[in-house]
């Protein structure tokens, strides 16, 4: 008899690995430290920190998450947190909270991926997305690319 060449199914890799997540959180903390340090420069420090560093934070993480395949339209709470964080960077009092938005996005991606791997949750989600009431509510069926 021939030996059967069965390979176990490969576990789906996460969009955001642990080293990448740690690097992202570390970079967000570094941006916050730079931003905090700029506030001590009289007259020009706060505007530079607010607008230049704040814009760099938002652009950097938006591009990084998009490059990793994280969708802001698939999970509306991610988009809300991103926009709140983006506008929060423009306010001098709460501009140092960019790390919270990055952490939330990473944790929501990991949670979503874990739920997609669970067979019961995946089956219930598939059934819910194809239900007539849901399809009528959104105006048509959802097709995955």
C-alpha positions as CSV (number, residue, x, y, z in Angstrom):
1,X,0.0,0.0,0.0
2,X,1.1,3.5,-0.8
3,X,1.6,5.8,2.1
4,X,-1.0,8.5,2.0
5,X,0.5,11.9,1.9
6,X,-1.8,13.8,4.1
7,X,-0.7,17.1,5.4
8,X,-2.7,18.8,8.2
9,X,-4.6,21.9,7.2
10,X,-2.5,25.0,7.6
11,X,-3.6,27.4,10.2
12,X,-4.6,30.7,8.7
13,X,-2.0,33.4,9.6
14,X,-3.1,36.6,11.2
15,X,-3.0,39.8,9.2
16,X,-1.1,41.4,12.1
17,X,1.5,39.2,13.7
18,X,2.6,39.7,17.3
19,X,6.0,41.3,16.4
20,X,4.2,43.7,14.0
21,X,1.7,44.6,16.7
22,X,4.4,45.3,19.2
23,X,6.2,47.4,16.6
24,X,3.1,49.4,15.9
25,X,2.3,50.0,19.6
26,X,5.9,51.0,20.2
27,X,5.9,53.4,17.2
28,X,2.6,55.0,18.4
29,X,4.2,55.4,21.9
30,X,7.2,57.0,20.3
31,X,5.1,59.4,18.4
32,X,3.3,60.3,21.6
33,X,6.6,61.0,23.4
34,X,7.7,63.2,20.5
35,X,4.4,65.0,20.6
36,X,4.5,65.4,24.4
37,X,8.1,66.7,24.1
38,X,7.1,69.3,21.5
39,X,4.6,70.8,23.9
40,X,7.4,72.2,26.0
41,X,8.7,74.4,23.2
42,X,7.1,77.8,23.6
43,X,4.9,79.2,20.9
44,X,5.7,76.8,18.1
45,X,5.8,73.5,19.9
46,X,2.1,72.8,20.3
47,X,1.1,73.7,16.7
48,X,3.9,71.6,15.3
49,X,3.1,68.7,17.6
50,X,-0.6,69.0,16.9
51,X,-0.6,69.3,13.2
52,X,2.6,67.8,11.9
53,X,3.1,64.9,14.2
54,X,-0.6,64.3,14.5
55,X,-0.9,64.1,10.7
56,X,2.1,61.8,10.5
57,X,0.6,59.5,13.1
58,X,-2.7,59.2,11.2
59,X,-1.2,58.8,7.8
60,X,1.4,56.3,9.0
61,X,-1.0,53.9,10.7
62,X,-3.7,54.3,8.1
63,X,-1.2,53.2,5.4
64,X,0.3,50.5,7.6
65,X,-3.1,48.9,8.4
66,X,-4.2,49.2,4.8
67,X,-1.0,47.6,3.6
68,X,-1.7,44.7,6.0
69,X,-5.1,44.2,4.6
70,X,-7.2,45.6,7.5
71,X,-10.5,47.0,6.2
72,X,-12.1,49.9,7.8
73,X,-15.3,49.4,5.9
74,X,-15.8,45.8,7.0
75,X,-15.9,46.8,10.6
76,X,-17.5,50.2,11.1
77,X,-16.3,50.5,14.7
78,X,-12.7,50.5,13.5
79,X,-13.5,53.4,11.2
80,X,-15.2,55.3,14.0
81,X,-12.2,54.8,16.3
82,X,-9.8,55.8,13.6
83,X,-11.7,59.1,12.9
84,X,-12.1,59.9,16.6
85,X,-8.4,59.3,17.0
86,X,-7.6,61.4,14.0
87,X,-9.7,64.3,15.2
88,X,-8.4,63.8,18.7
89,X,-4.9,64.3,17.4
90,X,-5.9,67.9,16.5
91,X,-6.9,68.7,20.1
92,X,-4.0,69.6,22.4
93,X,-5.5,68.0,25.5
94,X,-6.2,64.5,24.1
95,X,-3.6,64.3,21.3
96,X,-1.5,61.8,23.3
97,X,-4.0,59.0,22.9
98,X,-3.1,57.6,19.5
99,X,-1.9,54.4,21.0
100,X,-5.4,53.5,22.2
101,X,-6.7,53.7,18.6
102,X,-3.9,51.5,17.4
103,X,-4.4,49.0,20.2
104,X,-8.2,48.9,19.5
105,X,-7.6,48.2,15.8
106,X,-5.1,45.4,16.4
107,X,-7.3,43.7,19.0
108,X,-10.4,44.0,16.8
109,X,-8.6,42.4,13.9
110,X,-7.4,39.5,16.1
111,X,-10.8,39.0,17.6
112,X,-12.5,39.1,14.2
113,X,-10.0,36.5,12.9
114,X,-10.5,34.2,15.9
115,X,-14.3,34.4,15.4
116,X,-14.0,33.6,11.7
117,X,-12.0,30.4,12.6
118,X,-14.7,29.2,15.0
119,X,-17.0,26.8,13.0
120,X,-20.2,27.7,14.8
121,X,-19.7,31.4,14.7
122,X,-18.7,31.2,11.0
123,X,-21.8,29.2,10.2
124,X,-24.1,31.5,12.1
125,X,-22.5,34.5,10.5
126,X,-22.9,33.1,7.0
127,X,-26.5,32.2,7.7
128,X,-27.2,35.7,9.2
129,X,-25.6,37.4,6.2
130,X,-27.7,35.4,3.7
131,X,-31.1,35.7,5.6
132,X,-33.9,37.3,3.6
133,X,-34.5,40.0,6.3
134,X,-30.9,41.1,6.3
135,X,-30.6,41.0,2.5
136,X,-33.8,43.2,2.2
137,X,-32.4,45.6,4.9
138,X,-29.1,46.2,3.0
139,X,-30.7,46.2,-0.4
140,X,-29.1,43.1,-1.9
141,X,-27.0,40.0,-1.3
142,X,-23.4,40.3,-0.1
143,X,-20.9,38.6,-2.4
144,X,-17.4,37.9,-1.3
145,X,-14.6,38.6,-3.8
